Amino acid sequence: MNFEFFFAKKIIKGGNHSFSKPIVRISILAIALGIAMMTLSLTIVEGFQEQIRDKISGFGAHITIQKFQNRGQYDSNPISLNRGFIDSLSGIDNIRHIQSFAYKGAVLKTDEENQAVLLKGVGSDYNWEFFNSYLKDGRLPRIEDSSRSNEVMISENLAKKLKLSLNDEVLLYFVQQPPRFRKFTITGLYNTGLGEMDDKVMVGDIKHLQKLNNWDDRQVGGLEVMLNDFERMEESMAKINEQIDYDLAATSITESRVDIFNWLELQDVNVVIIIGLLILVCGIDIISALLILILEKTRTIGVLKALGSRDASIRKIFIYHAAYLVISGLIIGNLMGLGIAYLQLEVGFMKLPQEAYFIDRVPIVFSWWKLALLNLGTLAISILMLIFPSSIIAGIEPVRSIRFD
């Protein structure tokens, strides 16, 4: 154990009856509150981004493959499931699932109101995991290859607006020449919290849309591709574009919903600003504590200088002492922040208005490497901020400081 570290430990242990004790405790508490706020900010923003991203992707997919000229359109020219590239897509390591789909605009007619809707047609290959997690009442539509299903699922918002209930029969009028209509039975009600999608999207059997569009049973509006790792989106897009035919286009969810994803990226800027301000506050707190410690130990500094200690050695003693305060604050702050975050994850006591935020409670996601980086960064920046204030030790004269009272 070196001299500076040993002496810093003695000062820490012997400081229980000093006048600086309350100030030191306040500094530790301030650092703890700061790191708790930073931890909560980081976990909440991570959770918010992940939940919104998953909801947007759940309505569609991470990547959509359509005819190039129909890119981003709902009513589109079909592509055939007999194309050879489809089987090769399954061999791309990051692809979790591929499913067919088609969209068609319609008017939902009741005795009292008419409502423009978008019918999403899906087949037996559809992964219902997303809608199953947001199913509020009833059940998912049963869709099989052997027969055409008249079952549909609509949102709770749409059902309330049109005064519809489970097992009600509804008429959908499709805008085409000649106009056609189909009768469906409502078997399930969902609520994702994404108002703009909930208010218009119905989910039913793709075979109705194939019939209405005069497609055969191997023609679909496009393919939806779900990925295992969202962060590898660009890599997967490049591999998909190498496989698909020249007349097709692959579109990522970040391209088709650029407005939402730009908004989510803006949250990163907000949290960086918050963390930066809190680190600055923590640094000011620890500088104040350091200056008070130096003032209190002025006589000790004079004695050490008289005994031959160098200024750099004495500065290290006080920086070690201040680092102890920072680490104490980090430990307490992490316990506070992670404790509150875990409680929110399990209980969900902090609620949100779903109409404004698309979610009904504050989300939490623990990104451990970011939390570790946050703690290391806070410690490093706080200690760097102590280098200049600690230089006042060089100006303390041994003779005058020994007589200091």
HELIX and SHEET records of a PDB file:
HELIX    1   1 PHE A    3  LYS A   13  1                                  11    
HELIX    2   2 GLY A   14  HIS A   17  5                                   4    
HELIX    3   3 LYS A   21  PHE A   59  1                                  39    
HELIX    4   4 PHE A   68  ASN A   70  5                                   3    
HELIX    5   5 PHE A   85  LEU A   89  1                                   5    
HELIX    6   6 GLU A  129  SER A  133  1                                   5    
HELIX    7   7 GLU A  156  LEU A  162  1                                   7    
HELIX    8   8 GLY A  195  ASP A  198  1                                   4    
HELIX    9   9 ILE A  206  LEU A  212  1                                   7    
HELIX   10  10 PHE A  230  ARG A  232  5                                   3    
HELIX   11  11 MET A  233  GLN A  243  1                                  11    
HELIX   12  12 ILE A  253  SER A  256  1                                   4    
HELIX   13  13 VAL A  258  GLU A  296  1                                  39    
HELIX   14  14 THR A  298  ALA A  306  1                                   9    
HELIX   15  15 ASP A  311  VAL A  347  1                                  37    
HELIX   16  16 GLN A  354  TYR A  357  1                                   4    
HELIX   17  17 TRP A  368  ILE A  387  1                                  20    
HELIX   18  18 PRO A  389  GLY A  395  5                                   7    
HELIX   19  19 PRO A  398  ILE A  402  1                                   5    
SHEET    1   A 7 LEU A 135  GLY A 138  0                                        
SHEET    2   A 7 ARG A 180  TYR A 190 -1                                        
SHEET    3   A 7 GLU A 169  PHE A 174 -1                                        
SHEET    4   A 7 ILE A  95  LYS A 109 -1                                        
SHEET    5   A 7 GLY A 222  LEU A 227 -1                                        
SHEET    6   A 7 ILE A  63  LYS A  67 -1                                        
SHEET    7   A 7 LEU A 248  SER A 252 -1                                        
SHEET    1   B 2 ILE A  79  SER A  80  0                                        
SHEET    2   B 2 GLN A 219  VAL A 220 -1                                        
SHEET    1   C 6 LEU A 135  GLY A 138  0                                        
SHEET    2   C 6 ARG A 180  TYR A 190 -1                                        
SHEET    3   C 6 GLU A 169  PHE A 174 -1                                        
SHEET    4   C 6 ILE A  95  LYS A 109 -1                                        
SHEET    5   C 6 ASN A 114  VAL A 122 -1                                        
SHEET    6   C 6 VAL A 201  ASP A 205  1                                        
SHEET    1   D 3 LEU A 135  GLY A 138  0                                        
SHEET    2   D 3 ARG A 180  TYR A 190 -1                                        
SHEET    3   D 3 GLU A 151  SER A 155  1                                        
END                                                                             
